[in-house]
Amino acid sequence: MSSTAFLLQGGNGGHVLNSGEGAQTGKSYRWIQMVEDTVFSTITGSTLTNTADLATITHLAGTGIGGNFTAVTVTSGTCIAYDQ
């Protein structure tokens, strides 16, 4: 298996995040997969511009977003943030 496929399949692990987790900072997440409808109060990443536009909107269960996310705070819902 290529190293890219390994990473995209969650080979480096990840974290289940919900509103009880608090702010996750100093991280390096490759992919965020919504398990339930999810709202972020903070989501930042070094490979995307305007990541603030992803906060305070509802991301529907089953959808995902990719990038290099360095800080994530979940307001409601549950997601899995996969490590880089």
mmCIF file of the N, C-alpha and C atoms, coordinates in Angstrom:
data_MODEL
# 
_entry.id   MODEL 
# 
loop_
_atom_site.group_PDB 
_atom_site.id 
_atom_site.type_symbol 
_atom_site.label_atom_id 
_atom_site.label_alt_id 
_atom_site.label_comp_id 
_atom_site.label_asym_id 
_atom_site.label_entity_id 
_atom_site.label_seq_id 
_atom_site.pdbx_PDB_ins_code 
_atom_site.Cartn_x 
_atom_site.Cartn_y 
_atom_site.Cartn_z 
_atom_site.occupancy 
_atom_site.B_iso_or_equiv 
_atom_site.pdbx_formal_charge 
_atom_site.auth_seq_id 
_atom_site.auth_comp_id 
_atom_site.auth_asym_id 
_atom_site.auth_atom_id 
_atom_site.pdbx_PDB_model_num 
ATOM 1   N N  . MET A 1 1  ? 0.851   -1.168 0.000  1.00 0.00 ? 1  MET A N  1 
ATOM 2   C CA . MET A 1 1  ? 0.000   0.000  0.000  1.00 0.00 ? 1  MET A CA 1 
ATOM 3   C C  . MET A 1 1  ? 0.896   1.229  0.000  1.00 0.00 ? 1  MET A C  1 
ATOM 4   N N  . SER A 1 2  ? 0.556   2.206  -0.825 1.00 0.00 ? 2  SER A N  1 
ATOM 5   C CA . SER A 1 2  ? 1.346   3.437  -0.852 1.00 0.00 ? 2  SER A CA 1 
ATOM 6   C C  . SER A 1 2  ? 1.161   4.215  0.444  1.00 0.00 ? 2  SER A C  1 
ATOM 7   N N  . SER A 1 3  ? 2.122   5.073  0.744  1.00 0.00 ? 3  SER A N  1 
ATOM 8   C CA . SER A 1 3  ? 2.019   5.861  1.970  1.00 0.00 ? 3  SER A CA 1 
ATOM 9   C C  . SER A 1 3  ? 0.823   6.813  1.924  1.00 0.00 ? 3  SER A C  1 
ATOM 10  N N  . THR A 1 4  ? 0.470   7.310  0.742  1.00 0.00 ? 4  THR A N  1 
ATOM 11  C CA . THR A 1 4  ? -0.694  8.194  0.626  1.00 0.00 ? 4  THR A CA 1 
ATOM 12  C C  . THR A 1 4  ? -1.968  7.434  0.951  1.00 0.00 ? 4  THR A C  1 
ATOM 13  N N  . ALA A 1 5  ? -2.109  6.223  0.409  1.00 0.00 ? 5  ALA A N  1 
ATOM 14  C CA . ALA A 1 5  ? -3.297  5.413  0.695  1.00 0.00 ? 5  ALA A CA 1 
ATOM 15  C C  . ALA A 1 5  ? -3.374  5.089  2.179  1.00 0.00 ? 5  ALA A C  1 
ATOM 16  N N  . PHE A 1 6  ? -2.242  4.795  2.797  1.00 0.00 ? 6  PHE A N  1 
ATOM 17  C CA . PHE A 1 6  ? -2.181  4.501  4.232  1.00 0.00 ? 6  PHE A CA 1 
ATOM 18  C C  . PHE A 1 6  ? -2.721  5.676  5.036  1.00 0.00 ? 6  PHE A C  1 
ATOM 19  N N  . LEU A 1 7  ? -2.290  6.901  4.690  1.00 0.00 ? 7  LEU A N  1 
ATOM 20  C CA . LEU A 1 7  ? -2.743  8.090  5.399  1.00 0.00 ? 7  LEU A CA 1 
ATOM 21  C C  . LEU A 1 7  ? -4.221  8.361  5.172  1.00 0.00 ? 7  LEU A C  1 
ATOM 22  N N  . LEU A 1 8  ? -4.681  8.210  3.929  1.00 0.00 ? 8  LEU A N  1 
ATOM 23  C CA . LEU A 1 8  ? -6.077  8.482  3.612  1.00 0.00 ? 8  LEU A CA 1 
ATOM 24  C C  . LEU A 1 8  ? -7.017  7.479  4.264  1.00 0.00 ? 8  LEU A C  1 
ATOM 25  N N  . GLN A 1 9  ? -6.513  6.316  4.627  1.00 0.00 ? 9  GLN A N  1 
ATOM 26  C CA . GLN A 1 9  ? -7.325  5.313  5.301  1.00 0.00 ? 9  GLN A CA 1 
ATOM 27  C C  . GLN A 1 9  ? -7.192  5.412  6.817  1.00 0.00 ? 9  GLN A C  1 
ATOM 28  N N  . GLY A 1 10 ? -6.617  6.495  7.319  1.00 0.00 ? 10 GLY A N  1 
ATOM 29  C CA . GLY A 1 10 ? -6.520  6.703  8.754  1.00 0.00 ? 10 GLY A CA 1 
ATOM 30  C C  . GLY A 1 10 ? -5.404  5.929  9.416  1.00 0.00 ? 10 GLY A C  1 
ATOM 31  N N  . GLY A 1 11 ? -4.393  5.543  8.657  1.00 0.00 ? 11 GLY A N  1 
ATOM 32  C CA . GLY A 1 11 ? -3.295  4.734  9.176  1.00 0.00 ? 11 GLY A CA 1 
ATOM 33  C C  . GLY A 1 11 ? -2.504  5.388  10.294 1.00 0.00 ? 11 GLY A C  1 
ATOM 34  N N  . ASN A 1 12 ? -2.525  6.703  10.376 1.00 0.00 ? 12 ASN A N  1 
ATOM 35  C CA . ASN A 1 12 ? -1.810  7.396  11.451 1.00 0.00 ? 12 ASN A CA 1 
ATOM 36  C C  . ASN A 1 12 ? -2.691  7.655  12.660 1.00 0.00 ? 12 ASN A C  1 
ATOM 37  N N  . GLY A 1 13 ? -3.904  7.158  12.634 1.00 0.00 ? 13 GLY A N  1 
ATOM 38  C CA . GLY A 1 13 ? -4.810  7.351  13.771 1.00 0.00 ? 13 GLY A CA 1 
ATOM 39  C C  . GLY A 1 13 ? -5.592  8.642  13.662 1.00 0.00 ? 13 GLY A C  1 
ATOM 40  N N  . GLY A 1 14 ? -6.305  8.937  14.694 1.00 0.00 ? 14 GLY A N  1 
ATOM 41  C CA . GLY A 1 14 ? -7.114  10.151 14.704 1.00 0.00 ? 14 GLY A CA 1 
ATOM 42  C C  . GLY A 1 14 ? -7.797  10.315 16.046 1.00 0.00 ? 14 GLY A C  1 
ATOM 43  N N  . HIS A 1 15 ? -8.698  11.262 16.095 1.00 0.00 ? 15 HIS A N  1 
ATOM 44  C CA . HIS A 1 15 ? -9.401  11.590 17.333 1.00 0.00 ? 15 HIS A CA 1 
ATOM 45  C C  . HIS A 1 15 ? -10.882 11.790 17.041 1.00 0.00 ? 15 HIS A C  1 
ATOM 46  N N  . VAL A 1 16 ? -11.726 11.219 17.883 1.00 0.00 ? 16 VAL A N  1 
ATOM 47  C CA . VAL A 1 16 ? -13.158 11.488 17.814 1.00 0.00 ? 16 VAL A CA 1 
ATOM 48  C C  . VAL A 1 16 ? -13.386 12.773 18.598 1.00 0.00 ? 16 VAL A C  1 
ATOM 49  N N  . LEU A 1 17 ? -13.958 13.763 17.940 1.00 0.00 ? 17 LEU A N  1 
ATOM 50  C CA . LEU A 1 17 ? -14.155 15.075 18.561 1.00 0.00 ? 17 LEU A CA 1 
ATOM 51  C C  . LEU A 1 17 ? -15.639 15.398 18.676 1.00 0.00 ? 17 LEU A C  1 
ATOM 52  N N  . ASN A 1 18 ? -16.016 15.991 19.817 1.00 0.00 ? 18 ASN A N  1 
ATOM 53  C CA . ASN A 1 18 ? -17.361 16.517 20.015 1.00 0.00 ? 18 ASN A CA 1 
ATOM 54  C C  . ASN A 1 18 ? -17.248 17.750 20.902 1.00 0.00 ? 18 ASN A C  1 
ATOM 55  N N  . SER A 1 19 ? -18.358 18.317 21.286 1.00 0.00 ? 19 SER A N  1 
ATOM 56  C CA . SER A 1 19 ? -18.317 19.575 22.044 1.00 0.00 ? 19 SER A CA 1 
ATOM 57  C C  . SER A 1 19 ? -17.661 19.415 23.413 1.00 0.00 ? 19 SER A C  1 
ATOM 58  N N  . GLY A 1 20 ? -17.588 18.208 23.941 1.00 0.00 ? 20 GLY A N  1 
ATOM 59  C CA . GLY A 1 20 ? -16.964 17.979 25.233 1.00 0.00 ? 20 GLY A CA 1 
ATOM 60  C C  . GLY A 1 20 ? -15.453 17.914 25.195 1.00 0.00 ? 20 GLY A C  1 
ATOM 61  N N  . GLU A 1 21 ? -14.863 17.883 24.009 1.00 0.00 ? 21 GLU A N  1 
ATOM 62  C CA . GLU A 1 21 ? -13.416 17.744 23.869 1.00 0.00 ? 21 GLU A CA 1 
ATOM 63  C C  . GLU A 1 21 ? -12.651 19.045 24.086 1.00 0.00 ? 21 GLU A C  1 
ATOM 64  N N  . GLY A 1 22 ? -13.313 20.176 23.913 1.00 0.00 ? 22 GLY A N  1 
ATOM 65  C CA . GLY A 1 22 ? -12.607 21.452 24.014 1.00 0.00 ? 22 GLY A CA 1 
ATOM 66  C C  . GLY A 1 22 ? -11.772 21.712 22.766 1.00 0.00 ? 22 GLY A C  1 
ATOM 67  N N  . ALA A 1 23 ? -11.014 22.782 22.798 1.00 0.00 ? 23 ALA A N  1 
ATOM 68  C CA . ALA A 1 23 ? -10.191 23.186 21.644 1.00 0.00 ? 23 ALA A CA 1 
ATOM 69  C C  . ALA A 1 23 ? -9.049  22.208 21.443 1.00 0.00 ? 23 ALA A C  1 
ATOM 70  N N  . GLN A 1 24 ? -8.858  21.800 20.207 1.00 0.00 ? 24 GLN A N  1 
ATOM 71  C CA . GLN A 1 24 ? -7.728  20.968 19.821 1.00 0.00 ? 24 GLN A CA 1 
ATOM 72  C C  . GLN A 1 24 ? -6.770  21.866 19.042 1.00 0.00 ? 24 GLN A C  1 
ATOM 73  N N  . THR A 1 25 ? -5.650  22.236 19.652 1.00 0.00 ? 25 THR A N  1 
ATOM 74  C CA . THR A 1 25 ? -4.705  23.151 19.005 1.00 0.00 ? 25 THR A CA 1 
ATOM 75  C C  . THR A 1 25 ? -3.342  22.493 18.878 1.00 0.00 ? 25 THR A C  1 
ATOM 76  N N  . GLY A 1 26 ? -2.521  23.042 17.999 1.00 0.00 ? 26 GLY A N  1 
ATOM 77  C CA . GLY A 1 26 ? -1.193  22.488 17.779 1.00 0.00 ? 26 GLY A CA 1 
ATOM 78  C C  . GLY A 1 26 ? -1.249  21.109 17.145 1.00 0.00 ? 26 GLY A C  1 
ATOM 79  N N  . LYS A 1 27 ? -2.304  20.835 16.402 1.00 0.00 ? 27 LYS A N  1 
ATOM 80  C CA . LYS A 1 27 ? -2.519  19.527 15.780 1.00 0.00 ? 27 LYS A CA 1 
ATOM 81  C C  . LYS A 1 27 ? -2.150  19.575 14.310 1.00 0.00 ? 27 LYS A C  1 
ATOM 82  N N  . SER A 1 28 ? -2.204  18.433 13.682 1.00 0.00 ? 28 SER A N  1 
ATOM 83  C CA . SER A 1 28 ? -2.011  18.333 12.247 1.00 0.00 ? 28 SER A CA 1 
ATOM 84  C C  . SER A 1 28 ? -2.933  17.237 11.739 1.00 0.00 ? 28 SER A C  1 
ATOM 85  N N  . TYR A 1 29 ? -4.165  17.635 11.422 1.00 0.00 ? 29 TYR A N  1 
ATOM 86  C CA . TYR A 1 29 ? -5.166  16.704 10.927 1.00 0.00 ? 29 TYR A CA 1 
ATOM 87  C C  . TYR A 1 29 ? -5.236  16.790 9.412  1.00 0.00 ? 29 TYR A C  1 
ATOM 88  N N  . ARG A 1 30 ? -5.279  15.641 8.751  1.00 0.00 ? 30 ARG A N  1 
ATOM 89  C CA . ARG A 1 30 ? -5.335  15.557 7.291  1.00 0.00 ? 30 ARG A CA 1 
ATOM 90  C C  . ARG A 1 30 ? -6.769  15.594 6.767  1.00 0.00 ? 30 ARG A C  1 
ATOM 91  N N  . TRP A 1 31 ? -7.682  14.978 7.486  1.00 0.00 ? 31 TRP A N  1 
ATOM 92  C CA . TRP A 1 31 ? -9.067  14.830 7.013  1.00 0.00 ? 31 TRP A CA 1 
ATOM 93  C C  . TRP A 1 31 ? -9.989  14.886 8.221  1.00 0.00 ? 31 TRP A C  1 
ATOM 94  N N  . ILE A 1 32 ? -11.133 15.549 8.064  1.00 0.00 ? 32 ILE A N  1 
ATOM 95  C CA . ILE A 1 32 ? -12.148 15.572 9.109  1.00 0.00 ? 32 ILE A CA 1 
ATOM 96  C C  . ILE A 1 32 ? -13.429 15.006 8.519  1.00 0.00 ? 32 ILE A C  1 
ATOM 97  N N  . GLN A 1 33 ? -13.895 13.915 9.114  1.00 0.00 ? 33 GLN A N  1 
ATOM 98  C CA . GLN A 1 33 ? -15.090 13.209 8.654  1.00 0.00 ? 33 GLN A CA 1 
ATOM 99  C C  . GLN A 1 33 ? -16.214 13.430 9.655  1.00 0.00 ? 33 GLN A C  1 
ATOM 100 N N  . MET A 1 34 ? -17.360 13.915 9.184  1.00 0.00 ? 34 MET A N  1 
ATOM 101 C CA . MET A 1 34 ? -18.494 14.148 10.061 1.00 0.00 ? 34 MET A CA 1 
ATOM 102 C C  . MET A 1 34 ? -19.245 12.836 10.308 1.00 0.00 ? 34 MET A C  1 
ATOM 103 N N  . VAL A 1 35 ? -19.409 12.490 11.581 1.00 0.00 ? 35 VAL A N  1 
ATOM 104 C CA . VAL A 1 35 ? -20.176 11.321 11.983 1.00 0.00 ? 35 VAL A CA 1 
ATOM 105 C C  . VAL A 1 35 ? -21.632 11.728 12.205 1.00 0.00 ? 35 VAL A C  1 
ATOM 106 N N  . GLU A 1 36 ? -21.826 12.883 12.815 1.00 0.00 ? 36 GLU A N  1 
ATOM 107 C CA . GLU A 1 36 ? -23.135 13.515 12.983 1.00 0.00 ? 36 GLU A CA 1 
ATOM 108 C C  . GLU A 1 36 ? -23.044 14.905 12.357 1.00 0.00 ? 36 GLU A C  1 
ATOM 109 N N  . ASP A 1 37 ? -24.178 15.544 12.129 1.00 0.00 ? 37 ASP A N  1 
ATOM 110 C CA . ASP A 1 37 ? -24.129 16.940 11.705 1.00 0.00 ? 37 ASP A CA 1 
ATOM 111 C C  . ASP A 1 37 ? -23.253 17.688 12.703 1.00 0.00 ? 37 ASP A C  1 
ATOM 112 N N  . THR A 1 38 ? -22.276 18.432 12.212 1.00 0.00 ? 38 THR A N  1 
ATOM 113 C CA . THR A 1 38 ? -21.251 19.032 13.064 1.00 0.00 ? 38 THR A CA 1 
ATOM 114 C C  . THR A 1 38 ? -21.097 20.514 12.777 1.00 0.00 ? 38 THR A C  1 
ATOM 115 N N  . VAL A 1 39 ? -20.927 21.298 13.848 1.00 0.00 ? 39 VAL A N  1 
ATOM 116 C CA . VAL A 1 39 ? -20.637 22.726 13.741 1.00 0.00 ? 39 VAL A CA 1 
ATOM 117 C C  . VAL A 1 39 ? -19.344 22.986 14.495 1.00 0.00 ? 39 VAL A C  1 
ATOM 118 N N  . PHE A 1 40 ? -18.451 23.749 13.880 1.00 0.00 ? 40 PHE A N  1 
ATOM 119 C CA . PHE A 1 40 ? -17.184 24.144 14.493 1.00 0.00 ? 40 PHE A CA 1 
ATOM 120 C C  . PHE A 1 40 ? -17.252 25.605 14.910 1.00 0.00 ? 40 PHE A C  1 
ATOM 121 N N  . SER A 1 41 ? -16.680 25.936 16.053 1.00 0.00 ? 41 SER A N  1 
ATOM 122 C CA . SER A 1 41 ? -16.514 27.351 16.386 1.00 0.00 ? 41 SER A CA 1 
ATOM 123 C C  . SER A 1 41 ? -15.152 27.825 15.913 1.00 0.00 ? 41 SER A C  1 
ATOM 124 N N  . THR A 1 42 ? -14.201 26.893 15.816 1.00 0.00 ? 42 THR A N  1 
ATOM 125 C CA . THR A 1 42 ? -12.864 27.192 15.292 1.00 0.00 ? 42 THR A CA 1 
ATOM 126 C C  . THR A 1 42 ? -12.430 26.059 14.386 1.00 0.00 ? 42 THR A C  1 
ATOM 127 N N  . ILE A 1 43 ? -11.925 26.406 13.215 1.00 0.00 ? 43 ILE A N  1 
ATOM 128 C CA . ILE A 1 43 ? -11.292 25.426 12.340 1.00 0.00 ? 43 ILE A CA 1 
ATOM 129 C C  . ILE A 1 43 ? -10.283 26.189 11.495 1.00 0.00 ? 43 ILE A C  1 
ATOM 130 N N  . THR A 1 44 ? -9.018  25.882 11.679 1.00 0.00 ? 44 THR A N  1 
ATOM 131 C CA . THR A 1 44 ? -7.966  26.571 10.938 1.00 0.00 ? 44 THR A CA 1 
ATOM 132 C C  . THR A 1 44 ? -7.041  25.551 10.302 1.00 0.00 ? 44 THR A C  1 
ATOM 133 N N  . GLY A 1 45 ? -6.457  25.961 9.182  1.00 0.00 ? 45 GLY A N  1 
ATOM 134 C CA . GLY A 1 45 ? -5.546  25.080 8.477  1.00 0.00 ? 45 GLY A CA 1 
ATOM 135 C C  . GLY A 1 45 ? -4.599  25.857 7.599  1.00 0.00 ? 45 GLY A C  1 
ATOM 136 N N  . SER A 1 46 ? -3.402  25.334 7.490  1.00 0.00 ? 46 SER A N  1 
ATOM 137 C CA . SER A 1 46 ? -2.373  26.056 6.749  1.00 0.00 ? 46 SER A CA 1 
ATOM 138 C C  . SER A 1 46 ? -2.451  25.857 5.244  1.00 0.00 ? 46 SER A C  1 
ATOM 139 N N  . THR A 1 47 ? -3.203  24.873 4.768  1.00 0.00 ? 47 THR A N  1 
ATOM 140 C CA . THR A 1 47 ? -3.271  24.628 3.327  1.00 0.00 ? 47 THR A CA 1 
ATOM 141 C C  . THR A 1 47 ? -4.540  25.155 2.676  1.00 0.00 ? 47 THR A C  1 
ATOM 142 N N  . LEU A 1 48 ? -5.434  25.717 3.458  1.00 0.00 ? 48 LEU A N  1 
ATOM 143 C CA . LEU A 1 48 ? -6.670  26.277 2.921  1.00 0.00 ? 48 LEU A CA 1 
ATOM 144 C C  . LEU A 1 48 ? -6.748  27.757 3.248  1.00 0.00 ? 48 LEU A C  1 
ATOM 145 N N  . THR A 1 49 ? -7.318  28.522 2.347  1.00 0.00 ? 49 THR A N  1 
ATOM 146 C CA . THR A 1 49 ? -7.576  29.924 2.640  1.00 0.00 ? 49 THR A CA 1 
ATOM 147 C C  . THR A 1 49 ? -9.013  30.065 3.134  1.00 0.00 ? 49 THR A C  1 
ATOM 148 N N  . ASN A 1 50 ? -9.264  31.075 3.911  1.00 0.00 ? 50 ASN A N  1 
ATOM 149 C CA . ASN A 1 50 ? -10.613 31.389 4.410  1.00 0.00 ? 50 ASN A CA 1 
ATOM 150 C C  . ASN A 1 50 ? -11.242 30.263 5.226  1.00 0.00 ? 50 ASN A C  1 
ATOM 151 N N  . THR A 1 51 ? -10.437 29.544 6.016  1.00 0.00 ? 51 THR A N  1 
ATOM 152 C CA . THR A 1 51 ? -11.011 28.452 6.811  1.00 0.00 ? 51 THR A CA 1 
ATOM 153 C C  . THR A 1 51 ? -12.036 28.964 7.821  1.00 0.00 ? 51 THR A C  1 
ATOM 154 N N  . ALA A 1 52 ? -11.973 30.239 8.176  1.00 0.00 ? 52 ALA A N  1 
ATOM 155 C CA . ALA A 1 52 ? -12.971 30.802 9.090  1.00 0.00 ? 52 ALA A CA 1 
ATOM 156 C C  . ALA A 1 52 ? -14.378 30.664 8.509  1.00 0.00 ? 52 ALA A C  1 
ATOM 157 N N  . ASP A 1 53 ? -14.481 30.611 7.189  1.00 0.00 ? 53 ASP A N  1 
ATOM 158 C CA . ASP A 1 53 ? -15.785 30.445 6.551  1.00 0.00 ? 53 ASP A CA 1 
ATOM 159 C C  . ASP A 1 53 ? -16.383 29.057 6.815  1.00 0.00 ? 53 ASP A C  1 
ATOM 160 N N  . LEU A 1 54 ? -15.568 28.110 7.272  1.00 0.00 ? 54 LEU A N  1 
ATOM 161 C CA . LEU A 1 54 ? -16.066 26.772 7.591  1.00 0.00 ? 54 LEU A CA 1 
ATOM 162 C C  . LEU A 1 54 ? -16.642 26.692 8.998  1.00 0.00 ? 54 LEU A C  1 
ATOM 163 N N  . ALA A 1 55 ? -16.377 27.706 9.808  1.00 0.00 ? 55 ALA A N  1 
ATOM 164 C CA . ALA A 1 55 ? -16.892 27.735 11.182 1.00 0.00 ? 55 ALA A CA 1 
ATOM 165 C C  . ALA A 1 55 ? -18.320 28.279 11.188 1.00 0.00 ? 55 ALA A C  1 
ATOM 166 N N  . THR A 1 56 ? -19.071 27.871 12.151 1.00 0.00 ? 56 THR A N  1 
ATOM 167 C CA . THR A 1 56 ? -20.442 28.298 12.442 1.00 0.00 ? 56 THR A CA 1 
ATOM 168 C C  . THR A 1 56 ? -21.478 27.861 11.408 1.00 0.00 ? 56 THR A C  1 
ATOM 169 N N  . ILE A 1 57 ? -21.088 27.030 10.444 1.00 0.00 ? 57 ILE A N  1 
ATOM 170 C CA . ILE A 1 57 ? -22.069 26.450 9.526  1.00 0.00 ? 57 ILE A CA 1 
ATOM 171 C C  . ILE A 1 57 ? -22.194 24.965 9.855  1.00 0.00 ? 57 ILE A C  1 
ATOM 172 N N  . THR A 1 58 ? -23.280 24.354 9.442  1.00 0.00 ? 58 THR A N  1 
ATOM 173 C CA . THR A 1 58 ? -23.495 22.934 9.715  1.00 0.00 ? 58 THR A CA 1 
ATOM 174 C C  . THR A 1 58 ? -22.899 22.096 8.599  1.00 0.00 ? 58 THR A C  1 
ATOM 175 N N  . HIS A 1 59 ? -21.994 21.189 8.977  1.00 0.00 ? 59 HIS A N  1 
ATOM 176 C CA . HIS A 1 59 ? -21.414 20.213 8.060  1.00 0.00 ? 59 HIS A CA 1 
ATOM 177 C C  . HIS A 1 59 ? -22.193 18.919 8.268  1.00 0.00 ? 59 HIS A C  1 
ATOM 178 N N  . LEU A 1 60 ? -22.819 18.427 7.221  1.00 0.00 ? 60 LEU A N  1 
ATOM 179 C CA . LEU A 1 60 ? -23.733 17.297 7.347  1.00 0.00 ? 60 LEU A CA 1 
ATOM 180 C C  . LEU A 1 60 ? -23.008 15.981 7.596  1.00 0.00 ? 60 LEU A C  1 
ATOM 181 N N  . ALA A 1 61 ? -23.650 15.112 8.355  1.00 0.00 ? 61 ALA A N  1 
ATOM 182 C CA . ALA A 1 61 ? -23.111 13.779 8.624  1.00 0.00 ? 61 ALA A CA 1 
ATOM 183 C C  . ALA A 1 61 ? -22.775 13.096 7.301  1.00 0.00 ? 61 ALA A C  1 
ATOM 184 N N  . GLY A 1 62 ? -21.634 12.424 7.265  1.00 0.00 ? 62 GLY A N  1 
ATOM 185 C CA . GLY A 1 62 ? -21.208 11.712 6.061  1.00 0.00 ? 62 GLY A CA 1 
ATOM 186 C C  . GLY A 1 62 ? -20.299 12.515 5.158  1.00 0.00 ? 62 GLY A C  1 
ATOM 187 N N  . THR A 1 63 ? -20.218 13.827 5.369  1.00 0.00 ? 63 THR A N  1 
ATOM 188 C CA . THR A 1 63 ? -19.330 14.635 4.549  1.00 0.00 ? 63 THR A CA 1 
ATOM 189 C C  . THR A 1 63 ? -17.970 14.764 5.227  1.00 0.00 ? 63 THR A C  1 
ATOM 190 N N  . GLY A 1 64 ? -16.981 15.150 4.455  1.00 0.00 ? 64 GLY A N  1 
ATOM 191 C CA . GLY A 1 64 ? -15.641 15.329 5.000  1.00 0.00 ? 64 GLY A CA 1 
ATOM 192 C C  . GLY A 1 64 ? -14.935 16.474 4.311  1.00 0.00 ? 64 GLY A C  1 
ATOM 193 N N  . ILE A 1 65 ? -13.895 16.982 4.976  1.00 0.00 ? 65 ILE A N  1 
ATOM 194 C CA . ILE A 1 65 ? -13.088 18.047 4.400  1.00 0.00 ? 65 ILE A CA 1 
ATOM 195 C C  . ILE A 1 65 ? -11.619 17.711 4.618  1.00 0.00 ? 65 ILE A C  1 
ATOM 196 N N  . GLY A 1 66 ? -10.831 17.992 3.600  1.00 0.00 ? 66 GLY A N  1 
ATOM 197 C CA . GLY A 1 66 ? -9.407  17.682 3.667  1.00 0.00 ? 66 GLY A CA 1 
ATOM 198 C C  . GLY A 1 66 ? -8.561  18.937 3.711  1.00 0.00 ? 66 GLY A C  1 
ATOM 199 N N  . GLY A 1 67 ? -7.365  18.789 4.219  1.00 0.00 ? 67 GLY A N  1 
ATOM 200 C CA . GLY A 1 67 ? -6.414  19.895 4.320  1.00 0.00 ? 67 GLY A CA 1 
ATOM 201 C C  . GLY A 1 67 ? -5.391  19.563 5.384  1.00 0.00 ? 67 GLY A C  1 
ATOM 202 N N  . ASN A 1 68 ? -4.774  20.572 5.924  1.00 0.00 ? 68 ASN A N  1 
ATOM 203 C CA . ASN A 1 68 ? -3.872  20.403 7.065  1.00 0.00 ? 68 ASN A CA 1 
ATOM 204 C C  . ASN A 1 68 ? -4.421  21.288 8.173  1.00 0.00 ? 68 ASN A C  1 
ATOM 205 N N  . PHE A 1 69 ? -5.283  20.719 8.992  1.00 0.00 ? 69 PHE A N  1 
ATOM 206 C CA . PHE A 1 69 ? -5.977  21.476 10.030 1.00 0.00 ? 69 PHE A CA 1 
ATOM 207 C C  . PHE A 1 69 ? -5.146  21.489 11.302 1.00 0.00 ? 69 PHE A C  1 
ATOM 208 N N  . THR A 1 70 ? -4.913  22.681 11.832 1.00 0.00 ? 70 THR A N  1 
ATOM 209 C CA . THR A 1 70 ? -4.038  22.832 12.989 1.00 0.00 ? 70 THR A CA 1 
ATOM 210 C C  . THR A 1 70 ? -4.786  23.167 14.270 1.00 0.00 ? 70 THR A C  1 
ATOM 211 N N  . ALA A 1 71 ? -6.040  23.585 14.168 1.00 0.00 ? 71 ALA A N  1 
ATOM 212 C CA . ALA A 1 71 ? -6.858  23.877 15.345 1.00 0.00 ? 71 ALA A CA 1 
ATOM 213 C C  . ALA A 1 71 ? -8.321  23.626 15.004 1.00 0.00 ? 71 ALA A C  1 
ATOM 214 N N  . VAL A 1 72 ? -8.999  22.890 15.881 1.00 0.00 ? 72 VAL A N  1 
ATOM 215 C CA . VAL A 1 72 ? -10.400 22.541 15.666 1.00 0.00 ? 72 VAL A CA 1 
ATOM 216 C C  . VAL A 1 72 ? -11.126 22.593 17.001 1.00 0.00 ? 72 VAL A C  1 
ATOM 217 N N  . THR A 1 73 ? -12.275 23.258 17.015 1.00 0.00 ? 73 THR A N  1 
ATOM 218 C CA . THR A 1 73 ? -13.153 23.236 18.183 1.00 0.00 ? 73 THR A CA 1 
ATOM 219 C C  . THR A 1 73 ? -14.554 22.917 17.693 1.00 0.00 ? 73 THR A C  1 
ATOM 220 N N  . VAL A 1 74 ? -15.143 21.839 18.208 1.00 0.00 ? 74 VAL A N  1 
ATOM 221 C CA . VAL A 1 74 ? -16.488 21.417 17.826 1.00 0.00 ? 74 VAL A CA 1 
ATOM 222 C C  . VAL A 1 74 ? -17.495 22.040 18.787 1.00 0.00 ? 74 VAL A C  1 
ATOM 223 N N  . THR A 1 75 ? -18.502 22.715 18.233 1.00 0.00 ? 75 THR A N  1 
ATOM 224 C CA . THR A 1 75 ? -19.585 23.301 19.021 1.00 0.00 ? 75 THR A CA 1 
ATOM 225 C C  . THR A 1 75 ? -20.699 22.297 19.242 1.00 0.00 ? 75 THR A C  1 
ATOM 226 N N  . SER A 1 76 ? -21.040 21.553 18.192 1.00 0.00 ? 76 SER A N  1 
ATOM 227 C CA . SER A 1 76 ? -22.064 20.520 18.306 1.00 0.00 ? 76 SER A CA 1 
ATOM 228 C C  . SER A 1 76 ? -21.785 19.427 17.286 1.00 0.00 ? 76 SER A C  1 
ATOM 229 N N  . GLY A 1 77 ? -22.298 18.229 17.572 1.00 0.00 ? 77 GLY A N  1 
ATOM 230 C CA . GLY A 1 77 ? -22.088 17.099 16.681 1.00 0.00 ? 77 GLY A CA 1 
ATOM 231 C C  . GLY A 1 77 ? -20.841 16.314 17.035 1.00 0.00 ? 77 GLY A C  1 
ATOM 232 N N  . THR A 1 78 ? -20.493 15.376 16.165 1.00 0.00 ? 78 THR A N  1 
ATOM 233 C CA . THR A 1 78 ? -19.331 14.512 16.345 1.00 0.00 ? 78 THR A CA 1 
ATOM 234 C C  . THR A 1 78 ? -18.636 14.328 15.019 1.00 0.00 ? 78 THR A C  1 
ATOM 235 N N  . CYS A 1 79 ? -17.312 14.366 15.052 1.00 0.00 ? 79 CYS A N  1 
ATOM 236 C CA . CYS A 1 79 ? -16.512 14.121 13.849 1.00 0.00 ? 79 CYS A CA 1 
ATOM 237 C C  . CYS A 1 79 ? -15.277 13.309 14.231 1.00 0.00 ? 79 CYS A C  1 
ATOM 238 N N  . ILE A 1 80 ? -14.612 12.786 13.221 1.00 0.00 ? 80 ILE A N  1 
ATOM 239 C CA . ILE A 1 80 ? -13.326 12.120 13.411 1.00 0.00 ? 80 ILE A CA 1 
ATOM 240 C C  . ILE A 1 80 ? -12.282 12.946 12.678 1.00 0.00 ? 80 ILE A C  1 
ATOM 241 N N  . ALA A 1 81 ? -11.257 13.368 13.394 1.00 0.00 ? 81 ALA A N  1 
ATOM 242 C CA . ALA A 1 81 ? -10.155 14.132 12.795 1.00 0.00 ? 81 ALA A CA 1 
ATOM 243 C C  . ALA A 1 81 ? -8.974  13.176 12.660 1.00 0.00 ? 81 ALA A C  1 
ATOM 244 N N  . TYR A 1 82 ? -8.568  12.921 11.418 1.00 0.00 ? 82 TYR A N  1 
ATOM 245 C CA . TYR A 1 82 ? -7.498  11.955 11.139 1.00 0.00 ? 82 TYR A CA 1 
ATOM 246 C C  . TYR A 1 82 ? -6.148  12.674 11.122 1.00 0.00 ? 82 TYR A C  1 
ATOM 247 N N  . ASP A 1 83 ? -5.178  12.074 11.823 1.00 0.00 ? 83 ASP A N  1 
ATOM 248 C CA . ASP A 1 83 ? -3.832  12.645 11.924 1.00 0.00 ? 83 ASP A CA 1 
ATOM 249 C C  . ASP A 1 83 ? -3.109  12.631 10.579 1.00 0.00 ? 83 ASP A C  1 
ATOM 250 N N  . GLN A 1 84 ? -2.229  13.631 10.406 1.00 0.00 ? 84 GLN A N  1 
ATOM 251 C CA . GLN A 1 84 ? -1.372  13.723 9.210  1.00 0.00 ? 84 GLN A CA 1 
ATOM 252 C C  . GLN A 1 84 ? -0.449  12.545 9.153  1.00 0.00 ? 84 GLN A C  1 
# 
